[in-house]
Amino acid sequence: MNHQLIISDPGIMMGKPVVKGTRITVELILEKMSTGETIEQIISEHPRLSKDAVLAALEFAANAIKADVIYPVTVGKL
């Protein structure tokens, strides 16, 4: 995957990771996919994106989650 497709610049979207050359955040791509949108639907809505860019965003997010950080999750009341 092309890691150069995802950048973080304090002057663009407050430094959130975005697809290079756009203001489309990795966060937005993840949100859209979590609601069931396909890569093709996302590209259709955002024609400046490519399949490689969407896949790079997913890879970036996967790598970010691999960091040595614990994310506590609560499920209902015990």
TIRO-2110 file (N, C-alpha, C; in Angstrom, 1 decimal):
// TIRO-2110
0.8, -1.2, 0.0, N, 1, A
0.0, 0.0, 0.0, CA, 1, A
0.9, 1.2, 0.0, C, 1, A
0.4, 2.3, -0.5, N, 2, A
1.1, 3.5, -0.6, CA, 2, A
0.9, 4.4, 0.6, C, 2, A
1.9, 4.4, 1.5, N, 3, A
1.7, 5.2, 2.7, CA, 3, A
1.8, 6.7, 2.5, C, 3, A
2.3, 7.1, 1.4, N, 4, A
2.4, 8.5, 1.1, CA, 4, A
1.0, 9.1, 0.7, C, 4, A
0.0, 8.3, 0.6, N, 5, A
-1.3, 8.8, 0.2, CA, 5, A
-2.0, 9.4, 1.5, C, 5, A
-1.5, 9.1, 2.7, N, 6, A
-2.1, 9.7, 3.9, CA, 6, A
-1.1, 10.6, 4.5, C, 6, A
-1.6, 11.9, 4.8, N, 7, A
-0.7, 12.9, 5.4, CA, 7, A
-1.4, 13.5, 6.6, C, 7, A
-0.6, 14.1, 7.4, N, 8, A
-1.1, 14.9, 8.5, CA, 8, A
-0.4, 16.2, 8.5, C, 8, A
-1.1, 17.3, 8.4, N, 9, A
-0.6, 18.6, 8.3, CA, 9, A
-1.4, 19.5, 9.2, C, 9, A
-0.8, 20.2, 10.2, N, 10, A
-1.5, 21.0, 11.1, CA, 10, A
-2.4, 22.1, 10.4, C, 10, A
-2.0, 22.4, 9.2, N, 11, A
-2.8, 23.4, 8.4, CA, 11, A
-4.0, 22.9, 7.7, C, 11, A
-4.2, 21.5, 7.7, N, 12, A
-5.3, 20.9, 7.0, CA, 12, A
-6.1, 20.1, 8.0, C, 12, A
-7.3, 20.4, 8.1, N, 13, A
-8.3, 19.7, 9.0, CA, 13, A
-7.7, 19.5, 10.4, C, 13, A
-7.0, 20.5, 10.9, N, 14, A
-6.5, 20.6, 12.3, CA, 14, A
-5.5, 19.4, 12.5, C, 14, A
-4.8, 19.0, 11.5, N, 15, A
-3.8, 17.9, 11.6, CA, 15, A
-4.3, 16.5, 11.6, C, 15, A
-5.6, 16.3, 11.4, N, 16, A
-6.1, 15.0, 11.3, CA, 16, A
-5.5, 14.3, 10.0, C, 16, A
-5.3, 13.0, 10.0, N, 17, A
-4.8, 12.4, 8.8, CA, 17, A
-5.9, 12.5, 7.7, C, 17, A
-5.4, 12.9, 6.6, N, 18, A
-6.2, 13.0, 5.4, CA, 18, A
-5.6, 12.4, 4.2, C, 18, A
-6.4, 12.1, 3.2, N, 19, A
-5.9, 11.6, 1.9, CA, 19, A
-5.2, 12.8, 1.2, C, 19, A
-4.0, 12.6, 0.8, N, 20, A
-3.2, 13.7, 0.2, CA, 20, A
-3.9, 14.4, -0.9, C, 20, A
-3.9, 15.7, -0.9, N, 21, A
-4.5, 16.5, -2.0, CA, 21, A
-6.0, 16.7, -1.8, C, 21, A
-6.5, 16.2, -0.6, N, 22, A
-7.9, 16.4, -0.3, CA, 22, A
-8.1, 16.9, 1.2, C, 22, A
-9.3, 17.1, 1.5, N, 23, A
-9.6, 17.4, 2.9, CA, 23, A
-10.4, 16.3, 3.5, C, 23, A
-10.3, 15.1, 2.9, N, 24, A
-11.1, 13.9, 3.3, CA, 24, A
-10.3, 13.2, 4.3, C, 24, A
-10.8, 13.1, 5.5, N, 25, A
-10.1, 12.5, 6.6, CA, 25, A
-10.2, 11.0, 6.6, C, 25, A
-9.2, 10.4, 7.2, N, 26, A
-9.3, 8.9, 7.4, CA, 26, A
-10.5, 8.6, 8.3, C, 26, A
-10.8, 9.5, 9.2, N, 27, A
-11.9, 9.3, 10.1, CA, 27, A
-13.2, 9.2, 9.3, C, 27, A
-13.4, 10.1, 8.3, N, 28, A
-14.6, 10.1, 7.5, CA, 28, A
-14.8, 8.8, 6.8, C, 28, A
-13.7, 8.3, 6.2, N, 29, A
-13.7, 7.1, 5.4, CA, 29, A
-14.1, 5.9, 6.4, C, 29, A
-13.5, 5.9, 7.6, N, 30, A
-13.9, 4.8, 8.5, CA, 30, A
-15.3, 4.9, 8.9, C, 30, A
-15.8, 6.1, 9.2, N, 31, A
-17.2, 6.3, 9.5, CA, 31, A
-18.2, 5.8, 8.4, C, 31, A
-17.8, 6.1, 7.2, N, 32, A
-18.7, 5.7, 6.1, CA, 32, A
-18.6, 4.2, 5.9, C, 32, A
-17.5, 3.6, 6.0, N, 33, A
-17.4, 2.1, 5.9, CA, 33, A
-18.1, 1.4, 7.1, C, 33, A
-18.1, 2.0, 8.3, N, 34, A
-18.7, 1.4, 9.4, CA, 34, A
-20.3, 1.4, 9.3, C, 34, A
-20.8, 2.3, 8.4, N, 35, A
-22.2, 2.3, 8.2, CA, 35, A
-22.6, 1.4, 7.0, C, 35, A
-21.6, 0.7, 6.4, N, 36, A
-21.9, -0.2, 5.4, CA, 36, A
-21.7, 0.3, 4.0, C, 36, A
-21.2, 1.5, 3.8, N, 37, A
-20.8, 2.0, 2.5, CA, 37, A
-19.7, 1.2, 1.9, C, 37, A
-19.7, 1.0, 0.6, N, 38, A
-18.7, 0.3, 0.0, CA, 38, A
-17.6, 1.3, -0.5, C, 38, A
-16.5, 0.7, -0.9, N, 39, A
-15.4, 1.6, -1.4, CA, 39, A
-15.9, 2.3, -2.7, C, 39, A
-16.7, 1.6, -3.5, N, 40, A
-17.2, 2.2, -4.7, CA, 40, A
-18.1, 3.3, -4.4, C, 40, A
-19.0, 3.2, -3.4, N, 41, A
-19.9, 4.2, -3.0, CA, 41, A
-19.1, 5.5, -2.5, C, 41, A
-18.1, 5.2, -1.7, N, 42, A
-17.3, 6.3, -1.2, CA, 42, A
-16.6, 7.1, -2.3, C, 42, A
-16.1, 6.3, -3.3, N, 43, A
-15.4, 7.0, -4.4, CA, 43, A
-16.4, 7.7, -5.3, C, 43, A
-17.6, 7.2, -5.4, N, 44, A
-18.7, 7.9, -6.2, CA, 44, A
-19.0, 9.2, -5.5, C, 44, A
-19.1, 9.2, -4.2, N, 45, A
-19.5, 10.5, -3.5, CA, 45, A
-18.3, 11.5, -3.4, C, 45, A
-17.1, 10.9, -3.5, N, 46, A
-15.9, 11.8, -3.4, CA, 46, A
-14.9, 11.4, -4.6, C, 46, A
-15.2, 11.9, -5.8, N, 47, A
-14.5, 11.5, -7.0, CA, 47, A
-13.0, 11.7, -6.9, C, 47, A
-12.5, 12.6, -6.0, N, 48, A
-11.1, 12.8, -5.9, CA, 48, A
-10.3, 11.6, -5.3, C, 48, A
-11.1, 10.7, -4.7, N, 49, A
-10.5, 9.5, -4.0, CA, 49, A
-10.3, 8.4, -5.1, C, 49, A
-9.4, 7.5, -4.8, N, 50, A
-9.2, 6.3, -5.6, CA, 50, A
-9.3, 5.1, -4.6, C, 50, A
-9.4, 4.0, -5.2, N, 51, A
-9.5, 2.8, -4.4, CA, 51, A
-8.2, 2.6, -3.5, C, 51, A
-7.1, 3.0, -4.1, N, 52, A
-5.8, 2.9, -3.4, CA, 52, A
-5.8, 3.8, -2.2, C, 52, A
-6.4, 5.0, -2.4, N, 53, A
-6.5, 6.0, -1.3, CA, 53, A
-7.4, 5.5, -0.1, C, 53, A
-8.5, 4.9, -0.5, N, 54, A
-9.4, 4.3, 0.6, CA, 54, A
-8.7, 3.2, 1.3, C, 54, A
-8.0, 2.3, 0.6, N, 55, A
-7.3, 1.2, 1.2, CA, 55, A
-6.1, 1.7, 2.0, C, 55, A
-5.5, 2.8, 1.6, N, 56, A
-4.4, 3.4, 2.4, CA, 56, A
-4.9, 3.9, 3.7, C, 56, A
-6.1, 4.5, 3.7, N, 57, A
-6.7, 5.0, 4.9, CA, 57, A
-7.0, 3.9, 5.8, C, 57, A
-7.5, 2.8, 5.3, N, 58, A
-7.8, 1.6, 6.2, CA, 58, A
-6.5, 1.1, 6.8, C, 58, A
-5.5, 1.0, 6.0, N, 59, A
-4.2, 0.5, 6.5, CA, 59, A
-3.7, 1.4, 7.5, C, 59, A
-3.8, 2.7, 7.3, N, 60, A
-3.3, 3.7, 8.3, CA, 60, A
-4.0, 3.5, 9.6, C, 60, A
-5.3, 3.4, 9.6, N, 61, A
-6.1, 3.2, 10.8, CA, 61, A
-5.8, 1.9, 11.5, C, 61, A
-5.6, 0.8, 10.7, N, 62, A
-5.2, -0.5, 11.3, CA, 62, A
-3.8, -0.3, 12.0, C, 62, A
-2.9, 0.3, 11.4, N, 63, A
-1.6, 0.5, 12.0, CA, 63, A
-1.7, 1.4, 13.3, C, 63, A
-2.5, 2.4, 13.2, N, 64, A
-2.7, 3.3, 14.4, CA, 64, A
-3.2, 2.5, 15.6, C, 64, A
-4.1, 1.6, 15.4, N, 65, A
-4.7, 0.8, 16.4, CA, 65, A
-3.7, -0.2, 17.0, C, 65, A
-2.7, -0.5, 16.3, N, 66, A
-1.7, -1.5, 16.8, CA, 66, A
-0.7, -0.8, 17.8, C, 66, A
-0.8, 0.5, 18.0, N, 67, A
0.0, 1.2, 18.9, CA, 67, A
-0.2, 0.6, 20.3, C, 67, A
0.8, 0.7, 21.2, N, 68, A
0.7, 0.1, 22.5, CA, 68, A
-0.1, 1.0, 23.4, C, 68, A
-1.4, 1.1, 23.1, N, 69, A
-2.4, 1.9, 23.9, CA, 69, A
-3.5, 1.0, 24.2, C, 69, A
-4.0, 1.1, 25.4, N, 70, A
-5.2, 0.3, 25.8, CA, 70, A
-6.4, 1.2, 25.7, C, 70, A
-7.4, 0.6, 25.0, N, 71, A
-8.7, 1.3, 24.8, CA, 71, A
-9.7, 0.6, 25.6, C, 71, A
-10.0, 1.1, 26.8, N, 72, A
-11.0, 0.5, 27.6, CA, 72, A
-12.4, 0.6, 27.0, C, 72, A
-13.1, -0.6, 27.0, N, 73, A
-14.4, -0.6, 26.4, CA, 73, A
-15.4, -1.1, 27.5, C, 73, A
-16.5, -0.4, 27.7, N, 74, A
-17.5, -0.8, 28.7, CA, 74, A
-18.7, -1.3, 27.9, C, 74, A
-19.2, -2.4, 28.4, N, 75, A
-20.4, -2.9, 27.7, CA, 75, A
-21.5, -3.0, 28.8, C, 75, A
-22.4, -2.1, 28.7, N, 76, A
-23.6, -2.1, 29.7, CA, 76, A
-23.1, -2.1, 31.1, C, 76, A
-24.0, -2.3, 32.0, N, 77, A
-23.7, -2.3, 33.4, CA, 77, A
-23.5, -3.7, 33.9, C, 77, A
-22.6, -3.9, 34.8, N, 78, A
-22.3, -5.3, 35.3, CA, 78, A
-23.1, -5.5, 36.5, C, 78, A
END
